[in-house]
Structures are given as structure tokens and as C-alpha cells.
Amino acid sequence: MTAGPTWDGLPPLAVVVDLDDTLYPQAAYLAGAAADVGAAAAAAGLDGPRVHAALVRELAAGSDRGGTIDRALLAAGVPAGDLPTLVPPLVAAFTVHAPASLPTYPGVPGALAALGAVVPVGCLTDGNPAIQDAKLAATGLLLLLSEVLVTDTLGGRACRKPAPEGLRVLAARLGVPADRVLVIGDRPGKDVAVAAAVGARAIRVRQGEYSSAADDPAAWAVTGDLPSAAGLALAVLGAPVAVAG
């Protein structure tokens, strides 16, 4: 963990956390969703294992790009002319994937509980609302969060981080000014940037798919996991910093 710099000014009044690769490893969800797509492809008469393998490769190349299933089908040798018929049911198979449980990163429940004992804690996440809701439910963390906002509910992809509207709306729901929120997330270009867009500060958690991304824009602090980030936040808040697992 990189020690946080001195906190100048008023302390945060709320903490907002990201979901994917911040609270749990997104790879766990993607593996199950890709398997469901492979099964649906086989049911449609395609080479299910080949489609599954191609989709896994596409997701590894960047999970938040549009057209992932289209590219996987093409890579699996499906003619481009067949895509309009085949893609919708496979997208549906991906979207309705709802795992019974997803493993959180170690110490996440305790970290959220410790933060929530001091300030409101919200979750701001991008993506299809049905998918994000299923992920969060599977983590078992809902009761530890005061509010959850999926940015796509505000107007689709255009409202995803680093667009500031989602953070402003969530801050209002938490009852605090947006610039008095401390954001914790794994992606500089989204989580750190959305905090900067409203005049707030952020802690980057360097883990998951984007762990090697450059610290641009720079966060107030960088840690290796959420419990460490929570410890920095609790220190700023003048609260005990021990975080249970």
C-alpha cells in the first residue's frame, strides 16, 4: 500500500465504492456468463466450446467494450450474415446470468461495515442494470450499502463514469454534497476521474483487470485492496482503522 498524503480541508461525509474489481473479482462473474453463452450457442446449433473459447478471449481483451459477442462469433467462424439472428439470444444468455454467489475480495465485508459505522456508503457502478444488480446480489453485500446506483439507469452508456451525473445523483441520495464524497475504485479513468469531475478525492485500489493501468488521473492515494483503502479513509475520518475481514 502507498501511504496516503496529508488530507487538507474538510473530511469526507460519505464514501462511494465501485463494484467490479473493487468489491469482488469480476473474472468470477465473466467466467459463468461466458459458459452460459457457450451453452446457448450449442443449443442454437453452433460449436458451443469454440464460441465459449472465443468469448473468453474477447472478454480478456477488454470486458467493457461493446460488441463482444459479435466479435467472438466471428472469431469462431460464424458468417457475418448470421449474426443478426444469432447475437440477440446469446446476448440474452449473458444478460440473464445470475450466479447464486460471487466471492468478494478478502476483507471486503468487514471494510464496508467499518466504513458504514462512520459515514454513509454508496456504490456507483456502470453497466446493464440487470447484470449489475445480479452481481451485487450474488456478493451478499447489499445490506452493507446505504445506496446503490447503476449509472446506465440515468441514460445508458453516456452516463457511465467518468460522466459526473451519476456521482452527483448518488451523493444527493446519500444526503451529502458531491465534493464531500470519497470515491474508492480500481480504474483511474473512471473512478478517479469521476471524483475529480465533481471536485472530490479518490483512492485507487490496484487490482483486477485494470491493475496495470497508469495512475492517470492521479488519485489521492493508491492501495492494493479495499481494506487498506478503508483504513486510509477511516484515518481521515478520525475513526479506528482496524478493519475486520
N, C-alpha and C positions, 0 to 999 in steps of 0.2 A: 504493500500500500504506500502511496505517496502522501506524506503528511499534508493536511490542508493548510493554506495560508491563513493569516490572521483575518478574522471576519470583521470588516469595518461596517459600521452602520447598524441599523435595527435588525434583530434576529428574524428568521422566517416565522410566519404564522401558520404555515401548513407545508406538508411535504407531498409532492406528486411523483409517483413512480411509473415507469414504463412497465410493460408486461413481458413481451417476447425477449428472451435472452437477458432479462434483468431479474425477473422473479423465478423463471424456470427455463430450462434449455429448450429452445424452440425445435431443435432437431428431433426431440422425442415426439412432438406433435406431427411434424412433417413426415416422419417415417410411417406413422399409422395412416395418415391421409394418402400418402403415395401408394401404400399397399391396397387401400380401398379402391383407388383409381385403377390399379393393375387388375384387380378382381372385376371391376366394371368393364374394363377393356376386354377381358377374356369372355365375359358374358355377351359382349357385342360382337364376338367372333374374331377379335384381334389376337395377336400374340401377347397375352397378358404379361408374362415375365419380361418380354422385351420392352413393352411400353413402360412397365414399372421401373426397369433399369434406366431407361432414357429419362424418365421423370425425376428419378433420384439425382441423376447427373445435372439436370437443368436446375433443380432446387439448390444443389450445392453451388452452382454458379451464381446464384443470387435469388433468394426466395421471395423478394418483394417486387420482382419485375412482372409486368403484365404478359399474358400470352404464353405462360409457362407450359401449359398442357398442349397448346398448339405446337410449340417447338418440340416437345417430347414426342408427339405423334409423328411429326416429320422425320425426326431422328430415328424413329423406329421403323421407318419405311412406309408409312401410310401416305397415300397420294394426297396432294394438297386439295384436290377436288372433293375428297371425302370428309374434310374437316368440318364443314358447316353442319353435317349430320352427326358426326361423332363427338365433337367437342362438348356440346351442351350437357349430355348425360354424364360425361366424365367430370366436367366442372361441378355438376351437382353432387357426384360421389365425393369429391374433395370437400365441398362446402358442408355437407351433412355429416362429415366425420366428427363424431362426438365421443372421445375416449372417456371411459369411466373414471380414469385418474391420470394425472400427469405429475411426475416428480418435480418438486421445487428444488432450487439450489439449496445446499446446506445452510441452515440458519435463517432462512427467509421468514418463516412464520414468526420466530422469536423477534427478528428485527422489526417486522411490521407491527407486532404487538407493542414493542418498546416505544416505537415512534408514536403509535396511536394513543398511548397513555399520556402523551405530552401535547401533541397537536393533531388536527385532522389529517388523515392520509387519504389521498385520492389516487386513482390510476387513470392515466391517459394513454390510450393505445390506438394504433392505426389498423385498418383492415376491414374486411367484411364483418358486419356486426354479428351475424350468426356464428361465424368461425371464432371471433374473439370472445364472445360470450361462452361458447363451448370450452374454449381453452381455460378461461378463468374459473369456470365452474369445476373443471377437472382438477385444477390445482388445489381446491379446497380453501382458497384464501379470501373468498368474498366477504366473510364476516369480519375480516381484519381491515377492510377498506370502508371509509366513510362514503365515498362516491366513486363511480366508475363512468368514464366517458369514452366511447368509441368514436373517434373523430369522423368517420365516414357517415355517421348519423346526422352530421351537420351539413352535409352537401357532397358526399362522395370523396374521391381521391384528392380533389382540390383543397380539402380541409385537413389533409394529413400533415403531421409535423414535417417541416418547421413552420407551417402556417400557424399564426398565433391565436386564431379564433378559438380553437379547442381548449387551449390552456386558459384563455380568458373566461370561457364559459365554465370550465371546471372550477377555477378559482372562485367565481361567483357562487357556485353551488356549495363550495366549502366555506363561504362567508368571509373571504379574505381578498385583499387587492392582489392582482396577478403578480405585481412586482415584489410581493412579500412571500412568494412561494419558493421553496427549494425543490428543484427537479432532480431526480435520480434516474439515470438510464444508461444504456450501453452504447448509444450511437451519437457521436459528436454532431453529425449533420442533421440529426432530428432532435434528440432530447436536449443536447446542449444548445443547439441553435434556437429551439423554440423558447427556451428560458431567456436567452439573450434578446429575443424579439420583443419580449414584454418587460425587459429591464430586471429580470430575475437572475438568480445564480443556479448553477447545476453542479452535480457530482457525477462524473462519468464512472461507470462500472465496466472495467475492461474484461469482458468475457463474451463467449458466444460467437456467432457468425462474423461479427464486425470487430472482433478483438484487436485485429491488426490495423484497423483504420487510424489514420493520423488524428491527433488531437486538434482538430480544426473545425469549428472554433474551439478555443481553449476553455476548459471547464474550471470552476473554482478549485476543484480537487479531482484527483483520479484515484480510484481504488480497484482492488481485484475482485470484490464481491459486495453484495448488498449489506451483509452485517457490518463490514468495515465502513461503508458509506453511512449506514445508520449511526455508527459510533461517532463519526465526524459531525453528523447533524445533531446528535444528542449533546455533544460537547458545546456546540454553538448555542443550543437551547438551554444550557446550564443544567442538564439532566444527567443522571448516572449513565455511563457509557457502556456498561456491561450488557451484552446482548445475548440472550439465551438462544439455543438452537431450536 
